[in-house]
């Protein structure tokens, strides 16, 4: 699935390990070794190395649409003259906000993508307003409620 993008960054075996882990996060080193015809020890060493480099991470992930939790993306434009320390303070706040799903910083106009979720759309709207209206470095924002995510993290998701 990721072969073309990862060529030159990882070798073929590591790419195949990444693909197998993405398809099944519970796959064992032995199962990978059996399928790739490599020793279990070699696979374990490669997997641990990929984890130490933080190329792969094993974690639980709540699929919001599958539990019917509303979530939305906001494209946020910050003031051009916003001090870097204020931007870092905003990002740190968002990282610590329990309903923040993702924060991505973009080049250019110091833009951010903020993904939040909540128990209903009204609470979600209030959460976004609190973040965006209470922060003086935010110049403008556009909120886009998500209808569904047919594919995320390289995996096709259930459509309940």
N, C-alpha and C positions, 0 to 999 in steps of 0.2 A: 504494500500500500504506500509506503514512504520511500521506496527504493530510489527514485530519481532525485528527490530532494536531499537524501542523505549520502548519495554517492560522493566519495572524496572526503567525507567527514567520518564515516564508519565503514568498516569492511563488511563483506557480504554476510558473514555469520552474525555480526552484531545487528545488522539491519534485519535479518530474519528473526533474531531474538526479540527485537523491538516489536516487530509485526505480530509475533506469537503472543507476546505479553499484552499488546493492545487488544487482540482478539479475545484473550482469556487471562485476566489479571491473576487468576488462581493457578495457572499452569505451573507444574513443578519443573525443577531443573532436570529431573530425570526424563519427563515427557519431552522437554525441548531437546535434550541430548539424544533420545531415541529417534526423534523425527529428523534431526540434523546429522545423525550418525557421527556424533562427537561425544567425548567422555563427559559424564556428569560433572566431574571436577572442573573441566575446561569451561563448561557452561556456567557453573556457579561463579567461577573467577571472573568471567566476562560480565555476568549480570551484576555482581558486586561492583565491578569497575564502572559500569554504566550508571549505577546508583550513586557511587561516590562523585562522579562527574556531574551528577544531577541531570543526566540525560533522560533517565526514567525515574519514576517515583511510584511507589505502591501506596495507595490511599483509598479510603472509602469516598465515594462521590454520590451525593444526593442528586438524583435526576429530577429536577424541579417539576418538569411537565408531567412526569409519571406519577407524582403525588399531588397533582393539580394545584401547585403553588404558583400564583402569578409572579412573573418577573419581567423586568424591563431593562433596556439599555438607554443610557443617556450620553449623548455626545456633548461634552462640556468645553466651552471656550473660555480660557482664562485671560485676564487682562495682559496685554503685551508687556507692560512694565511690572508685572507681578514679581516680587522678589523670590529668588529660588528657595529661600528658607520657608516662605509662606506656602509655596507649592509642595514642598516636602511635608509641611505640617498637615496640609489637606490630604495628601496621599497616606500619611501615617494614620490620620483620623479614619479614612475609608478602610484601611487595612484592619483596623481594630473594630470597626462597625460590624456587629454580628450578622447583619443582613446583606452585607456586601459579598457578592458572588465573585466579582472580578474587577480589577482596576488595571487599565492599560494606558500608558502615556505615549503620546504621539509626537513626532517631530513637527516643527512648524510653529503654530500659534500656541504652543504649550497646551495642546488639547488633551483631553482625557476621555476615555470610554469608561463609564461606570455601569456595572450590572448589579442590580439589587433585586431582592425578592421579599415578599411579605405574605401574610395570611390572606389578604384580599387587596383589590386594586386601590381602594380608598386609603388603606394604610401605606401602600406602596407610594401613592401620590404624595402623601404627607411626609414620608421619609425623604423622597427626592426634594421636595420643597424645603425641608429643614436644612438639608445639605447645601442646596444651591442658593437659597435666599439668605441664609445665615453666613455665607462666606463672601467677604468683600472682594476676593480676587477672581470670583466667577463673573464673567461678563455676560454670557448667555448660555443656554442649554436647550437641547431638544430631547424629549423623552419619547421612546418608542417601545410600547408594550409588546412583548414577544407573544406571538400566536402559537408557534411551535418551533422546535429545533430538530429537523429530520436527521441531522448528522452533526455530532460534536465530538471533539477529542478523537477524531478518526474513526468513530463508531456510529453506525446507524442506530437510532434510538427508537424505542417503542412509541407508537402513536395511539395512546389511549384516549 
